[in-house]
Amino acid sequence: MVYFTKMHGLGNDFIIINNLDGKLKSGDIANLSPKLCNRNFGIGADGVVLLNASSRAPFYMQIFNSDGSEAEMCGNAIRCLAKYLWDRKLASEEHLMIDTLSGLKQIKLLLNEGKVEGVQVDMGKPVLESRLIPVHGPSRQEVINEHLIAGEKEFLFTAVSMGNPHCVIFLPTIKNIPWQEWGAKIEKDKLFPQKVNVEFVKVESPREIWVNVWERGVGPTLACGTGACASVVAGVLAGKLERNVKVHLPGGLLRVNWAESGTVYMEGPAEEVFYGKIELL
């Protein structure tokens, strides 16, 4: 039996498992992730978060998508994990450090009378060099307003990595369009050797956007923290946005600030849904 906690950040939901004792093997969780995340025959989630120990920080967040693939980073998941750590008294300070596959992340818990009302994450500096994102094709370092054809549809996209790769597409509207069909094709396009997360963005104003996200290894999600950050960075690069932006996603609101220092800060909620135990075999 393994104990778990179900949490979500704006509807982007996760199964969190405490593995600080190191008894669970990453490979086993990767193989079991599709079963655990199945919404009819399992717990149901977009991904599984394994809380491990780290030699570089008190905690290491390992995240597996619902298809069993491992993600480098997830903004909603790390907010959920931060609240989990505070609520279970595994963390006692409002500032904490969590290690991830994409590096160390600084977290600030936004507390009110000892309870977590929100979480701010230092997401680090965006990666804009094509070979590091990675994305094939364009020869110049930054990939801004480049052409992409998915099926019979042509898009202009901007590529950004927030520890994981993103393809950001600005459109006049994101309502009543087949964005899920487009996202499924773009995710696996040959331009992206490690596949890609896809954001379809409508600019409401220079400080407010609406975003639909096709998440790599998951599909359509109600929210994506790294996707929200990538959308703001892409909007600034394309001259469409200011640096401090409200990001509306199907699951709710995130606030993203791309500071002049180059660091991206993301702020949003995290909620616990339920906890329980499940037999893995």
Backbone hydrogen bonds in HBPLUS format (Angstrom, degrees):
<---DONOR---> <-ACCEPTOR-->    atom                        ^
c    i                          cat <-CA-CA->   ^        H-A-AA   ^      H-
h    n   atom  resd res      DA  || num        DHA   H-A  angle D-A-AA Bond
n    s   type  num  typ     dist DA aas  dist angle  dist       angle   num
A0002-VAL N   A0278-ILE O   2.88 MM 276  5.43 158.4  1.92 143.6 149.9     1
A0278-ILE N   A0002-VAL O   2.91 MM 276  5.43 152.7  1.98 143.7 151.0     2
A0004-PHE N   A0276-GLY O   2.93 MM 272  5.61 162.8  1.96 148.1 151.0     3
A0276-GLY N   A0004-PHE O   3.07 MM 272  5.61 159.7  2.11 148.5 151.7     4
A0005-THR N   A0016-ILE O   2.94 MM  11  5.12 147.9  2.05 141.0 150.9     5
A0016-ILE N   A0005-THR O   2.78 MM  11  5.12 177.5  1.78 157.1 156.7     6
A0006-LYS N   A0274-PHE O   2.73 MM 268  5.34 169.2  1.75 166.9 170.5     7
A0273-VAL N   A0006-LYS O   2.78 MM 267  5.43 171.1  1.79 151.9 152.4     8
A0007-MET N   A0014-PHE O   2.97 MM   7  5.40 163.2  2.00 154.5 160.1     9
A0014-PHE N   A0007-MET O   2.77 MM   7  5.40 162.4  1.80 158.2 161.8    10
A0008-HIS N   A0271-GLU O   2.89 MM 263  5.44 154.7  1.95 151.8 159.3    11
A0271-GLU N   A0008-HIS O   2.90 MM 263  5.44 160.6  1.94 159.9 166.3    12
A0009-GLY N   A0012-ASN O   3.01 MM   3  5.18 159.2  2.06 133.3 136.9    13
A0012-ASN N   A0009-GLY O   3.14 MM   3  5.18 162.4  2.17 113.6 114.5    14
A0046-ASP N   A0013-ASP O   2.85 MM  33  5.44 156.1  1.91 131.9 139.4    15
A0015-ILE N   A0047-GLY O   3.01 MM  32  6.47 153.2  2.09 148.4 156.7    16
A0049-VAL N   A0015-ILE O   2.77 MM  34  5.91 165.7  1.79 147.6 152.5    17
A0017-ILE N   A0049-VAL O   2.89 MM  32  6.24 161.3  1.93 171.2 177.3    18
A0051-LEU N   A0017-ILE O   2.90 MM  34  6.07 177.2  1.90 165.8 166.6    19
A0019-ASN N   A0051-LEU O   2.73 MM  32  5.21 144.1  1.86 139.4 149.9    20
A0022-GLY N   A0019-ASN O   2.83 MM   3  5.19 157.8  1.87 112.3 119.9    21
A0028-ASP N   A0025-LYS O   3.05 MM   3  5.34 123.8  2.38 103.0 116.8    22
A0029-ILE N   A0025-LYS O   3.19 MM   4  6.60 157.9  2.24 154.8 160.5    23
A0030-ALA N   A0026-SER O   2.90 MM   4  6.15 158.8  1.94 154.8 161.3    24
A0031-ASN N   A0027-GLY O   3.06 MM   4  6.24 156.8  2.11 143.0 148.5    25
A0032-LEU N   A0028-ASP O   2.95 MM   4  6.14 142.9  2.09 141.1 151.9    26
A0033-SER N   A0029-ILE O   2.79 MM   4  5.73 124.7  2.10 144.5 157.2    27
A0035-LYS N   A0032-LEU O   2.99 MM   3  5.36 120.0  2.36 109.7 124.6    28
A0036-LEU N   A0032-LEU O   2.90 MM   4  6.14 167.2  1.92 162.5 166.8    29
A0037-CYS N   A0033-SER O   2.86 MM   4  5.87 162.1  1.89 158.1 162.3    30
A0038-ASN N   A0035-LYS O   3.31 MM   3  5.28 147.7  2.42  97.3 106.5    31
A0043-ILE N   A0036-LEU O   2.89 MM   7  5.43 130.5  2.14 131.4 142.8    32
A0044-GLY N   A0036-LEU O   3.02 MM   8  6.36 164.0  2.04 146.9 151.7    33
A0045-ALA N   A0037-CYS O   3.09 MM   8  4.48 149.0  2.19 118.6 113.2    34
A0042-GLY N   A0038-ASN O   2.93 MM   4  4.74 128.7  2.20 126.6 130.9    35
A0048-VAL N   A0064-PHE O   2.83 MM  16  5.15 155.1  1.89 148.4 156.2    36
A0064-PHE N   A0048-VAL O   2.86 MM  16  5.15 162.2  1.89 151.8 157.9    37
A0050-LEU N   A0062-GLN O   2.70 MM  12  5.05 170.8  1.71 161.0 163.3    38
A0062-GLN N   A0050-LEU O   3.06 MM  12  5.05 161.7  2.09 146.0 150.8    39
A0052-ASN N   A0060-TYR O   2.88 MM   8  4.89 176.3  1.88 157.5 156.3    40
A0060-TYR N   A0052-ASN O   2.73 MM   8  4.89 148.6  1.82 145.6 142.1    41
A0099-ASP N   A0059-PHE O   2.82 MM  40  6.03 174.2  1.82 151.9 151.3    42
A0061-MET N   A0099-ASP O   2.80 MM  38  6.15 163.6  1.83 171.6 167.1    43
A0071-ALA N   A0063-ILE O   2.99 MM   8  5.69 159.9  2.03 145.7 152.2    44
A0065-ASN N   A0069-SER O   2.70 MM   4  5.37 158.2  1.74 168.3 171.8    45
A0068-GLY N   A0065-ASN O   2.96 MM   3  5.30 164.7  1.98 115.8 119.5    46
A0078-ILE N   A0074-CYS O   3.06 MM   4  6.25 156.1  2.12 149.7 155.6    47
A0079-ARG N   A0075-GLY O   3.31 MM   4  6.47 147.7  2.42 137.9 145.5    48
A0080-CYS N   A0076-ASN O   3.09 MM   4  6.37 158.3  2.14 147.7 153.6    49
A0081-LEU N   A0077-ALA O   2.87 MM   4  6.14 159.5  1.91 150.7 156.6    50
A0082-ALA N   A0078-ILE O   2.97 MM   4  6.08 152.8  2.05 138.4 145.3    51
A0083-LYS N   A0079-ARG O   3.13 MM   4  6.42 160.2  2.17 149.6 153.6    52
A0084-TYR N   A0080-CYS O   2.92 MM   4  6.15 158.3  1.96 149.9 156.8    53
A0085-LEU N   A0081-LEU O   2.90 MM   4  6.15 157.1  1.95 152.1 157.0    54
A0086-TRP N   A0082-ALA O   3.11 MM   4  6.39 157.6  2.16 146.6 152.1    55
A0087-ASP N   A0083-LYS O   2.86 MM   4  6.00 175.0  1.86 160.6 162.2    56
A0088-ARG N   A0084-TYR O   3.11 MM   4  6.15 144.4  2.24 143.3 151.6    57
A0090-LEU N   A0085-LEU O   2.82 MM   5  4.88 145.5  1.94 158.7 159.9    58
A0091-ALA N   A0085-LEU O   3.16 MM   6  5.36 137.4  2.35 123.7 118.0    59
A0089-LYS N   A0086-TRP O   3.02 MM   3  5.03 162.3  2.05 109.6 112.6    60
A0109-LEU N   A0094-GLU O   2.73 MM  15  4.87 167.3  1.74 148.9 153.4    61
A0096-LEU N   A0107-ILE O   3.04 MM  11  5.25 158.2  2.09 139.0 145.1    62
A0107-ILE N   A0096-LEU O   2.84 MM  11  5.25 164.6  1.86 170.6 169.9    63
A0098-ILE N   A0105-LYS O   2.99 MM   7  5.33 165.0  2.01 152.5 157.2    64
A0105-LYS N   A0098-ILE O   2.86 MM   7  5.33 158.5  1.90 147.7 155.0    65
A0100-THR N   A0103-GLY O   2.98 MM   3  5.04 131.4  2.22 115.9 130.5    66
A0103-GLY N   A0100-THR O   3.02 MM   3  5.04 164.0  2.04 108.0 110.6    67
A0122-ASP N   A0106-GLN O   2.90 MM  16  5.24 175.1  1.90 167.5 167.2    68
A0108-LYS N   A0120-GLN O   2.85 MM  12  5.08 162.6  1.88 156.1 158.0    69
A0120-GLN N   A0108-LYS O   2.86 MM  12  5.08 176.4  1.86 159.0 159.5    70
A0110-LEU N   A0118-GLY O   2.85 MM   8  4.98 163.7  1.88 147.7 145.6    71
A0117-GLU N   A0110-LEU O   2.77 MM   7  5.65 165.6  1.79 166.0 170.3    72
A0112-ASN N   A0115-LYS O   2.85 MM   3  5.28 150.4  1.94 145.4 155.1    73
A0115-LYS N   A0112-ASN O   3.16 MM   3  5.28 163.9  2.19 107.0 111.8    74
A0119-VAL N   A0268-GLY O   2.88 MM 149  5.67 158.7  1.93 156.3 161.3    75
A0268-GLY N   A0119-VAL O   3.13 MM 149  5.67 156.3  2.19 144.5 150.1    76
A0121-VAL N   A0266-MET O   2.75 MM 145  5.26 162.5  1.78 157.1 163.3    77
A0266-MET N   A0121-VAL O   3.03 MM 145  5.26 162.9  2.06 147.8 153.1    78
A0123-MET N   A0264-VAL O   2.80 MM 141  5.32 149.1  1.90 164.6 173.4    79
A0264-VAL N   A0124-GLY O   2.91 MM 140  5.63 159.8  1.95 138.3 141.5    80
A0127-VAL N   A0161-SER O   2.86 MM  34  4.90 171.8  1.87 149.3 152.1    81
A0161-SER N   A0127-VAL O   2.98 MM  34  4.90 156.0  2.04 148.1 151.6    82
A0132-LEU N   A0129-GLU O   2.96 MM   3  5.50 143.2  2.10 116.8 127.5    83
A0133-ILE N   A0129-GLU O   3.14 MM   4  6.32 132.8  2.38 151.5 164.5    84
A0130-SER N   A0141-GLN O   2.83 MM  11  5.55 146.0  1.94 146.3 157.0    85
A0135-VAL N   A0130-SER O   2.78 MM   5  5.23 141.2  1.93 143.6 152.1    86
A0136-HIS N   A0191-LEU O   2.65 MM  55  4.80 170.4  1.66 150.5 153.7    87
A0159-ALA N   A0143-VAL O   2.98 MM  16  5.46 152.9  2.06 147.4 155.7    88
A0146-GLU N   A0157-PHE O   2.89 MM  11  5.33 155.7  1.95 158.3 151.0    89
A0157-PHE N   A0146-GLU O   2.79 MM  11  5.33 155.8  1.85 146.7 154.5    90
A0148-LEU N   A0155-PHE O   2.92 MM   7  5.14 144.1  2.05 148.3 150.1    91
A0155-PHE N   A0148-LEU O   2.69 MM   7  5.14 161.6  1.72 158.6 165.0    92
A0150-ALA N   A0153-LYS O   2.84 MM   3  5.36 157.2  1.89 162.3 165.1    93
A0153-LYS N   A0150-ALA O   3.09 MM   3  5.36 163.9  2.11 128.4 128.6    94
A0158-THR N   A0168-VAL O   2.94 MM  10  5.19 151.4  2.02 141.3 150.7    95
A0168-VAL N   A0158-THR O   2.87 MM  10  5.19 176.4  1.88 155.5 155.3    96
A0160-VAL N   A0166-HIS O   3.07 MM   6  5.24 158.4  2.12 139.6 146.2    97
A0166-HIS N   A0160-VAL O   2.76 MM   6  5.24 135.1  1.96 152.0 166.7    98
A0162-MET N   A0164-ASN O   3.07 MM   2  5.21 151.1  2.15 146.2 142.8    99
A0197-ASN N   A0165-PRO O   3.07 MM  32  6.16 171.8  2.08 139.5 141.9   100
A0167-CYS N   A0197-ASN O   2.76 MM  30  6.09 151.6  1.84 158.8 168.3   101
A0199-GLU N   A0167-CYS O   2.95 MM  32  6.25 162.4  1.98 148.9 153.2   102
A0169-ILE N   A0199-GLU O   2.81 MM  30  6.02 165.1  1.83 163.9 168.8   103
A0201-VAL N   A0169-ILE O   2.81 MM  32  6.03 166.9  1.83 159.7 162.9   104
A0171-LEU N   A0201-VAL O   2.82 MM  30  5.95 163.9  1.85 161.2 163.5   105
A0181-GLU N   A0178-PRO O   3.12 MM   3  5.42 121.3  2.48 104.0 117.6   106
A0182-TRP N   A0178-PRO O   3.07 MM   4  6.44 159.8  2.11 152.5 158.7   107
A0183-GLY N   A0179-TRP O   2.74 MM   4  5.86 161.5  1.78 146.0 151.8   108
A0184-ALA N   A0180-GLN O   3.05 MM   4  6.16 159.3  2.10 144.6 148.8   109
A0185-LYS N   A0181-GLU O   3.40 MM   4  6.63 151.8  2.48 141.0 147.4   110
A0185-LYS N   A0182-TRP O   3.14 MM   3  5.32 121.6  2.50  99.7 113.7   111
A0186-ILE N   A0182-TRP O   2.90 MM   4  6.15 166.3  1.92 159.6 163.8   112
A0187-GLU N   A0183-GLY O   2.91 MM   4  5.93 162.1  1.94 152.7 156.8   113
A0189-ASP N   A0186-ILE O   3.00 MM   3  4.93 169.0  2.01 110.5 113.3   114
A0196-VAL N   A0187-GLU O   3.19 MM   9  4.77 128.2  2.47 120.1 130.8   115
A0192-PHE N   A0189-ASP O   3.00 MM   3  5.90 164.9  2.02 127.7 131.2   116
A0195-LYS N   A0192-PHE O   3.00 MM   3  4.91 156.5  2.06 118.1 116.7   117
A0198-VAL N   A0214-TRP O   2.89 MM  16  5.06 172.4  1.89 154.1 156.3   118
A0214-TRP N   A0198-VAL O   2.82 MM  16  5.06 172.2  1.83 159.2 161.9   119
A0200-PHE N   A0212-ASN O   2.91 MM  12  5.24 168.0  1.93 157.5 161.5   120
A0212-ASN N   A0200-PHE O   2.99 MM  12  5.24 159.7  2.03 147.6 154.0   121
A0202-LYS N   A0210-TRP O   2.89 MM   8  5.20 163.1  1.92 153.1 158.6   122
A0210-TRP N   A0202-LYS O   2.93 MM   8  5.20 157.9  1.98 151.0 158.1   123
A0204-GLU N   A0208-GLU O   2.90 MM   4  5.38 143.6  2.04 140.3 149.6   124
A0205-SER N   A0208-GLU O   3.06 MM   3  5.06 155.9  2.12 146.3 143.8   125
A0208-GLU N   A0205-SER O   3.11 MM   3  5.06 173.1  2.12 115.9 114.6   126
A0242-GLU N   A0206-PRO O   2.82 MM  36  5.39 171.2  1.83 142.0 140.3   127
A0246-LYS N   A0207-ARG O   2.96 MM  39  6.11 168.9  1.98 133.6 133.7   128
A0209-ILE N   A0246-LYS O   2.99 MM  37  6.42 158.1  2.03 166.7 173.8   129
A0248-HIS N   A0209-ILE O   2.86 MM  39  6.08 175.4  1.86 154.8 155.6   130
A0211-VAL N   A0248-HIS O   2.87 MM  37  6.17 156.0  1.93 171.1 178.0   131
A0221-THR N   A0213-VAL O   3.28 MM   8  6.04 155.6  2.34 153.0 157.0   132
A0215-GLU N   A0219-GLY O   2.71 MM   4  4.93 161.6  1.74 137.9 133.6   133
A0218-VAL N   A0215-GLU O   3.00 MM   3  5.31 162.4  2.03 132.0 132.8   134
A0219-GLY N   A0215-GLU O   2.81 MM   4  4.93 163.0  1.83 140.7 146.7   135
A0251-GLY N   A0222-LEU O   2.82 MM  29  4.69 145.6  1.94 146.1 134.8   136
A0228-ALA N   A0224-CYS O   2.88 MM   4  6.10 147.3  1.99 145.1 153.4   137
A0229-CYS N   A0225-GLY O   3.09 MM   4  6.39 160.1  2.13 148.0 152.9   138
A0230-ALA N   A0226-THR O   2.84 MM   4  6.04 162.2  1.87 149.4 154.6   139
A0231-SER N   A0227-GLY O   2.93 MM   4  6.03 150.5  2.02 141.7 149.4   140
A0232-VAL N   A0228-ALA O   3.18 MM   4  6.47 153.4  2.25 145.5 151.3   141
A0233-VAL N   A0229-CYS O   3.01 MM   4  6.29 168.2  2.02 156.2 159.4   142
A0234-ALA N   A0230-ALA O   2.87 MM   4  6.00 164.8  1.89 149.5 154.1   143
A0235-GLY N   A0231-SER O   2.91 MM   4  6.03 148.9  2.01 139.0 147.9   144
A0236-VAL N   A0232-VAL O   2.95 MM   4  6.23 152.6  2.03 152.5 158.9   145
A0237-LEU N   A0233-VAL O   2.98 MM   4  6.23 165.9  2.00 153.9 157.7   146
A0238-ALA N   A0234-ALA O   2.95 MM   4  6.09 145.1  2.07 142.0 151.4   147
A0240-LYS N   A0235-GLY O   2.74 MM   5  4.96 152.8  1.81 164.3 160.6   148
A0241-LEU N   A0235-GLY O   3.14 MM   6  4.97 144.3  2.27 110.1 108.6   149
A0239-GLY N   A0236-VAL O   3.05 MM   3  5.07 158.3  2.10 104.0 110.5   150
A0258-TRP N   A0243-ARG O   2.87 MM  15  5.04 160.5  1.91 141.4 144.7   151
A0245-VAL N   A0256-VAL O   2.84 MM  11  5.43 168.1  1.86 168.0 168.2   152
A0256-VAL N   A0245-VAL O   3.01 MM  11  5.43 174.6  2.01 165.0 165.7   153
A0247-VAL N   A0254-LEU O   2.82 MM   7  5.17 173.4  1.83 167.4 165.1   154
A0254-LEU N   A0247-VAL O   2.97 MM   7  5.17 162.2  2.00 147.0 152.8   155
A0249-LEU N   A0252-GLY O   2.81 MM   3  5.21 167.2  1.83 156.1 160.3   156
A0252-GLY N   A0249-LEU O   2.96 MM   3  5.21 152.7  2.04 112.8 121.2   157
A0255-ARG N   A0267-GLU O   3.03 MM  12  5.18 168.1  2.04 151.6 155.3   158
A0267-GLU N   A0255-ARG O   2.87 MM  12  5.18 149.4  1.96 150.2 158.5   159
A0257-ASN N   A0265-TYR O   2.87 MM   8  5.15 160.7  1.91 150.2 156.3   160
A0265-TYR N   A0257-ASN O   2.84 MM   8  5.15 165.2  1.86 144.6 149.4   161
A0259-ALA N   A0263-THR O   2.87 MM   4  5.48 139.0  2.03 172.5 164.7   162
A0262-GLY N   A0259-ALA O   2.87 MM   3  5.45 161.4  1.90 117.0 123.4   163
